[in-house]
Amino acid sequence: ELTHLFNRLHTESNSIDELSPYFMSLQLSEILLFFMRHSILGCHELDISSTSEIDILQATKYIYQNYRKPITLEETASVAGLSPTYFSKKFKQVTGIGFKEYLNYIRLKNAAAALYSTDSTITSIALEYGFSDSNYFKDLFKKEYGVSPREYRKSRGY
């Protein structure tokens, strides 16, 4: 898939039509999104080697599909078919991080992509990607990336 994307970009770069720069920009965005998707999934993709961890895999998929919503530990534990207490303990044991940290990690990765690829305000990105408080989002973002969302965006040319 990635090779196909690069081939399309290369083909477009050899074109001299007035729309080529726009198509190249779209191709680069698609390549960037491809890398972001795989880095998001790759960092915490679980290697499920036994059926005893399928419940946690279901939970991580649920989190990834619903991270923009106000997800609770109880709701996610229910998806996994576990009690909240046991789910919390097992989730950390299997993934290496707690439920809330994982949820925030997924939200931050996707919000960072939006900072890079859109001109939406930082507050609207925070709200769109599941954070109920933009100040909390900014604090978590700075802790994770070492810069504020505004500095991150500026460093990417926005």
C-alpha positions in Angstrom: 0.0 0.0 0.0 2.8 2.4 0.9 4.7 1.6 -2.3 1.5 2.4 -4.3 1.2 5.7 -2.5 4.8 6.7 -3.3 4.4 5.6 -6.9 1.4 7.8 -7.3 3.3 10.7 -5.7 6.3 10.1 -8.1 3.9 9.9 -11.1 2.3 13.2 -10.2 5.7 14.9 -9.6 6.5 14.2 -13.3 3.3 15.8 -14.4 3.3 19.5 -15.5 -0.4 20.1 -15.2 -1.6 23.0 -13.0 -3.3 20.6 -10.6 -0.2 18.5 -10.0 0.9 20.5 -6.9 -2.6 19.9 -5.3 -2.5 16.2 -6.1 1.1 15.9 -4.7 -0.1 17.7 -1.5 -2.9 15.2 -1.2 -0.5 12.3 -1.8 1.8 13.5 0.9 -1.1 13.9 3.3 -2.2 10.4 2.6 1.4 9.1 3.1 1.6 11.0 6.4 -1.8 9.6 7.5 -0.6 6.1 6.6 2.5 6.5 8.8 0.4 8.0 11.7 -2.1 5.2 11.5 0.5 2.6 11.7 2.5 4.3 14.4 -0.6 4.7 16.5 -1.6 1.1 16.0 2.0 -0.2 16.0 3.0 1.2 19.4 0.3 -0.5 21.4 -0.9 -3.2 19.0 -1.2 -6.3 21.2 0.4 -9.5 20.3 -2.4 -11.8 21.4 -0.8 -15.2 21.8 -3.6 -16.8 23.9 -7.3 -16.6 24.0 -7.1 -15.3 27.6 -6.1 -11.9 26.2 -8.9 -11.5 23.6 -10.9 -9.4 26.1 -8.2 -6.8 26.3 -7.8 -6.8 22.5 -11.6 -6.1 22.2 -11.2 -3.3 24.7 -8.3 -1.7 22.8 -10.2 -1.9 19.6 -13.3 -0.4 21.3 -11.1 2.5 22.7 -9.6 3.1 19.3 -13.0 3.2 17.6 -14.6 5.4 20.2 -11.8 7.6 21.6 -13.6 10.8 20.6 -16.4 10.0 22.9 -16.4 10.2 26.7 -15.4 6.6 27.3 -15.4 5.3 30.9 -13.5 2.4 32.5 -16.7 0.8 33.4 -18.1 0.9 29.9 -14.9 -0.5 28.4 -14.7 -3.2 31.1 -18.2 -4.2 30.1 -17.2 -4.5 26.4 -14.4 -6.8 27.6 -16.8 -8.8 29.7 -14.9 -8.1 32.9 -15.5 -6.3 36.2 -14.0 -2.8 36.2 -11.5 -3.7 39.0 -10.2 -6.9 37.2 -10.3 -5.2 33.8 -8.1 -2.3 35.1 -5.5 -4.7 36.6 -5.5 -7.0 33.5 -5.4 -4.1 31.1 -2.2 -2.7 32.7 -0.7 -6.2 32.9 -1.3 -6.9 29.2 -0.6 -3.5 27.7 2.0 -2.2 30.1 0.0 1.0 30.7 -3.2 1.9 32.5 -6.6 2.4 30.9 -6.6 6.2 31.2 -3.1 6.5 30.0 -3.9 4.4 26.9 -7.0 6.4 26.1 -5.1 9.6 26.4 -2.3 8.3 24.3 -4.7 7.4 21.5 -6.4 10.8 21.8 -3.1 12.7 21.8 -1.7 10.8 18.7 -4.9 11.6 16.8 -5.0 15.2 18.0 -1.4 15.7 17.0 -2.3 14.5 13.5 -5.1 17.0 13.4 -2.8 19.8 14.5 -0.5 18.9 11.7 -3.2 18.4 9.0 -5.9 21.0 9.8 -6.2 24.6 10.7 -8.9 24.0 13.4 -8.3 25.8 16.6 -6.5 24.0 19.4 -9.6 24.1 21.6 -11.8 22.6 18.9 -9.2 19.9 18.3 -9.1 19.1 22.0 -12.9 18.8 22.2 -13.2 16.9 18.9 -10.6 14.3 20.1 -12.2 13.5 23.4 -10.8 16.0 25.8 -13.5 17.8 27.8 -11.0 20.5 28.9 -8.6 22.2 26.5 -6.2 23.2 29.3 -6.0 19.5 30.4 -5.3 18.6 26.7 -2.6 21.3 26.5 -0.9 20.0 29.7 -1.0 16.4 28.5 0.2 17.3 25.1 3.2 19.3 26.5 4.0 16.4 28.8 3.9 13.9 25.9 5.6 15.9 23.2 7.7 18.4 25.1 6.1 21.4 23.5 2.7 23.1 23.6 0.1 22.3 20.9 0.7 25.8 19.4 4.5 25.3 19.3 4.0 21.8 17.8 1.8 23.3 15.0 4.3 26.1 14.4 7.1 23.7 14.1 5.2 22.0 11.3 4.7 25.2 9.3 1.2 26.2 10.5 
